[in-house]
Amino acid sequence: MEPFVTEKKSKPKHKPDMKMKTLTFAIMTSLTIGAALADTVHFDDLKTGGPPPGWTATKTGKGEGKWEVVADDSAPSKPNVLKQSGVATYPVCIKDDTSLKDGFVEVKFKPVSGKEDQAGGVIWRCKDADNYYISRANALEDNVTIYHTIKGRRTERKRITTKVVANQWHTLRVDFKDNYFTVTFDGKRAFGWKDDTFKEAGKVGVWTKADSTTLFDDFSYGTDARLTKADMADIDKDPKKNKAGEGDDDDDKK
């Protein structure tokens, strides 16, 4: 007769909480994506004398832009800035590894010289050098404007008149969410705008016009759009939100 053996019951293994695992994964993924899509470029650790690596230094239209990283004693974050000193219809410098549908783009810029223009701007939802949104400030005209550029043709949509001092640093920012945009100049909201031309994610970058010699520094971009429901409601109430402005050089009128 076989001896009676008492079986030891093993303790049930603890099963991980799947909801908690899913939540943790979602949070980590969100943080990773957010970090990957937010950055500030100071140009300080880059080699001087040429365009910044990872950027497409080009232009819309005719002429030749000249984009190069240079040292500048007045730089907000020393020692280097991005300088445009060529002459083209619209010199453009696009950051290659960016893709933003909703978010912001911001830059500090200093209009140095130019007989035809002294402008500095930012672009967003950029498909290529001929298709993008752009907002710029102009020291010769003392205004801030927003446009879309389609197949190389720029059309002004809205502007405000405000003092843009030459040879001083300014800050230009655009927040964009869905088809709503707000433009901020030197810390003050300039205006809002609504448009459906470019709906998909695109690159961001900086922009000048004609013979503008302009310096850029502290180029920032990310997914955190400072655009509230109240901002959107104000834009919807604006009767001029979808009307072209009285452009300084609206290409559609040429």
TALINBEL-V102616 format. One record per residue. N is the residue number from 1. RES is the residue in three letters. SS is DSSP state (h for helix, s for strand, l for the rest). PHI is phi as a letter, one per 20 degrees, with the letter a starting at -180 (NA if undefined). PSI is psi in degrees with one decimal (none if undefined). Layout:
# TALINBEL-V102616
N|RES|SS|PHI|PSI, N|RES|SS|PHI|PSI
This chain:
# TALINBEL-V102616
1|MET|l|NA|128.8, 2|GLU|l|f|141.8, 3|PRO|l|f|145.7, 4|PHE|l|f|126.2, 5|VAL|l|d|128.8, 6|THR|l|e|121.1, 7|GLU|l|f|133.4, 8|LYS|l|e|125.4, 9|LYS|l|e|123.8, 10|SER|l|f|145.6, 11|LYS|l|f|137.6, 12|PRO|l|f|137.5, 13|LYS|l|f|141.0, 14|HIS|l|f|124.1, 15|LYS|l|e|131.3, 16|PRO|l|f|147.0, 17|ASP|l|f|108.7, 18|MET|h|f|-34.5, 19|LYS|h|f|-41.3, 20|MET|h|f|-39.9, 21|LYS|h|f|-41.6, 22|THR|h|f|-42.4, 23|LEU|h|f|-43.7, 24|THR|h|f|-43.5, 25|PHE|h|f|-41.4, 26|ALA|h|f|-41.4, 27|ILE|h|f|-45.8, 28|MET|h|f|-39.8, 29|THR|h|f|-43.1, 30|SER|h|f|-43.6, 31|LEU|h|f|-39.1, 32|THR|h|f|-45.8, 33|ILE|h|f|-44.0, 34|GLY|h|f|-42.5, 35|ALA|h|f|-35.4, 36|ALA|h|f|-23.8, 37|LEU|l|d|17.9, 38|ALA|l|c|128.7, 39|ASP|s|a|158.7, 40|THR|s|c|129.3, 41|VAL|s|d|120.4, 42|HIS|l|d|-14.1, 43|PHE|l|m|4.8, 44|ASP|l|f|-27.0, 45|ASP|l|e|16.1, 46|LEU|l|d|153.2, 47|LYS|l|f|134.5, 48|THR|l|e|161.3, 49|GLY|l|n|3.7, 50|GLY|l|b|175.8, 51|PRO|l|f|154.0, 52|PRO|l|f|137.1, 53|PRO|l|f|144.5, 54|GLY|l|n|6.3, 55|TRP|s|c|149.3, 56|THR|s|d|108.2, 57|ALA|s|e|108.7, 58|THR|s|b|-158.3, 59|LYS|s|b|159.6, 60|THR|s|d|126.7, 61|GLY|s|n|-147.0, 62|LYS|s|e|171.7, 63|GLY|s|n|-169.2, 64|GLU|s|c|119.0, 65|GLY|l|f|159.8, 66|LYS|l|c|97.5, 67|TRP|s|d|127.9, 68|GLU|s|b|148.3, 69|VAL|s|e|127.2, 70|VAL|s|c|158.6, 71|ALA|s|e|142.4, 72|ASP|l|b|125.5, 73|ASP|l|f|-21.4, 74|SER|l|e|2.3, 75|ALA|l|g|134.5, 76|PRO|l|g|-37.5, 77|SER|l|c|101.9, 78|LYS|l|f|152.8, 79|PRO|l|d|-15.1, 80|ASN|s|d|158.4, 81|VAL|s|c|168.9, 82|LEU|s|d|124.6, 83|LYS|s|d|137.7, 84|GLN|s|d|121.3, 85|SER|l|c|10.7, 86|GLY|l|e|-175.3, 87|VAL|s|c|116.2, 88|ALA|s|b|170.0, 89|THR|s|g|-57.9, 90|TYR|s|b|95.8, 91|PRO|s|f|135.2, 92|VAL|s|c|139.9, 93|CYS|s|c|117.3, 94|ILE|s|d|131.1, 95|LYS|s|e|118.3, 96|ASP|l|f|-37.0, 97|ASP|l|e|23.2, 98|THR|l|d|149.5, 99|SER|l|b|99.3, 100|LEU|s|c|129.0, 101|LYS|l|e|-50.1, 102|ASP|l|c|140.9, 103|GLY|s|q|-142.3, 104|PHE|s|b|160.3, 105|VAL|s|b|137.5, 106|GLU|s|b|146.5, 107|VAL|s|b|150.2, 108|LYS|s|e|135.3, 109|PHE|s|b|154.2, 110|LYS|s|c|108.5, 111|PRO|s|f|117.7, 112|VAL|s|e|-50.9, 113|SER|s|b|172.2, 114|GLY|l|q|130.0, 115|LYS|l|e|-36.2, 116|GLU|l|e|-39.4, 117|ASP|l|b|154.3, 118|GLN|l|c|79.4, 119|ALA|s|c|153.3, 120|GLY|s|b|139.4, 121|GLY|s|b|174.5, 122|VAL|s|c|151.3, 123|ILE|s|c|154.7, 124|TRP|s|b|163.0, 125|ARG|s|l|41.1, 126|CYS|s|f|124.0, 127|LYS|s|e|-42.3, 128|ASP|s|a|-171.0, 129|ALA|l|f|-7.1, 130|ASP|l|d|-2.3, 131|ASN|s|b|110.5, 132|TYR|s|a|165.0, 133|TYR|s|e|149.9, 134|ILE|s|b|138.0, 135|SER|s|c|138.5, 136|ARG|s|b|159.7, 137|ALA|s|d|145.5, 138|ASN|s|c|121.4, 139|ALA|l|f|-21.5, 140|LEU|l|f|-27.3, 141|GLU|l|d|-11.1, 142|ASP|l|l|58.7, 143|ASN|s|b|162.5, 144|VAL|s|c|133.3, 145|THR|s|c|155.7, 146|ILE|s|c|142.1, 147|TYR|s|c|166.6, 148|HIS|s|c|146.7, 149|THR|s|d|118.3, 150|ILE|s|c|120.3, 151|LYS|l|l|40.2, 152|GLY|l|n|-3.3, 153|ARG|s|d|121.6, 154|ARG|s|e|136.1, 155|THR|s|c|125.0, 156|GLU|s|f|138.5, 157|ARG|s|d|-37.8, 158|LYS|s|a|154.1, 159|ARG|s|b|162.9, 160|ILE|s|c|154.1, 161|THR|s|e|125.8, 162|THR|l|b|153.3, 163|LYS|l|f|125.0, 164|VAL|l|c|102.6, 165|VAL|l|e|130.4, 166|ALA|l|f|152.1, 167|ASN|l|l|28.2, 168|GLN|l|c|151.5, 169|TRP|s|e|137.1, 170|HIS|s|c|163.9, 171|THR|s|c|127.2, 172|LEU|s|c|131.8, 173|ARG|s|c|141.9, 174|VAL|s|c|129.2, 175|ASP|s|d|136.4, 176|PHE|s|c|134.0, 177|LYS|s|b|122.2, 178|ASP|l|l|-121.8, 179|ASN|l|d|23.1, 180|TYR|s|d|139.9, 181|PHE|s|c|141.9, 182|THR|s|c|138.9, 183|VAL|s|d|130.5, 184|THR|s|c|130.0, 185|PHE|s|c|123.5, 186|ASP|l|l|43.4, 187|GLY|l|n|-2.9, 188|LYS|s|d|134.8, 189|ARG|s|f|127.5, 190|ALA|s|e|-53.2, 191|PHE|s|a|169.9, 192|GLY|s|d|164.3, 193|TRP|s|b|153.7, 194|LYS|s|c|132.2, 195|ASP|l|a|149.2, 196|ASP|l|d|17.1, 197|THR|l|f|-53.6, 198|PHE|l|d|111.0, 199|LYS|l|d|-21.1, 200|GLU|l|e|166.3, 201|ALA|l|f|149.4, 202|GLY|s|b|-179.8, 203|LYS|s|e|167.5, 204|VAL|s|c|163.5, 205|GLY|s|a|-165.2, 206|VAL|s|c|164.8, 207|TRP|s|b|146.8, 208|THR|l|c|-176.4, 209|LYS|l|c|139.6, 210|ALA|s|l|-121.8, 211|ASP|l|e|20.2, 212|SER|l|f|126.7, 213|THR|s|e|115.8, 214|THR|s|c|139.9, 215|LEU|s|d|144.0, 216|PHE|s|c|145.0, 217|ASP|s|b|163.5, 218|ASP|s|l|56.6, 219|PHE|s|f|118.3, 220|SER|s|c|150.1, 221|TYR|s|b|158.2, 222|GLY|s|r|-175.4, 223|THR|l|e|-5.1, 224|ASP|l|e|88.4, 225|ALA|l|e|124.2, 226|ARG|l|e|69.2, 227|LEU|l|c|108.9, 228|THR|l|e|170.1, 229|LYS|h|f|-33.6, 230|ALA|h|f|-40.4, 231|ASP|h|f|-45.0, 232|MET|h|f|-39.7, 233|ALA|h|f|-39.9, 234|ASP|h|f|-40.7, 235|ILE|h|f|-41.1, 236|ASP|h|f|-29.9, 237|LYS|h|f|-16.5, 238|ASP|l|f|115.9, 239|PRO|l|f|-16.7, 240|LYS|l|e|9.5, 241|LYS|l|f|-27.3, 242|ASN|l|d|19.6, 243|LYS|l|d|143.1, 244|ALA|l|f|144.0, 245|GLY|l|e|175.5, 246|GLU|l|e|86.4, 247|GLY|l|f|147.9, 248|ASP|l|f|-33.6, 249|ASP|l|b|49.7, 250|ASP|l|g|114.0, 251|ASP|h|f|-24.4, 252|ASP|h|f|-17.0, 253|LYS|h|e|-1.0, 254|LYS|l|e|none
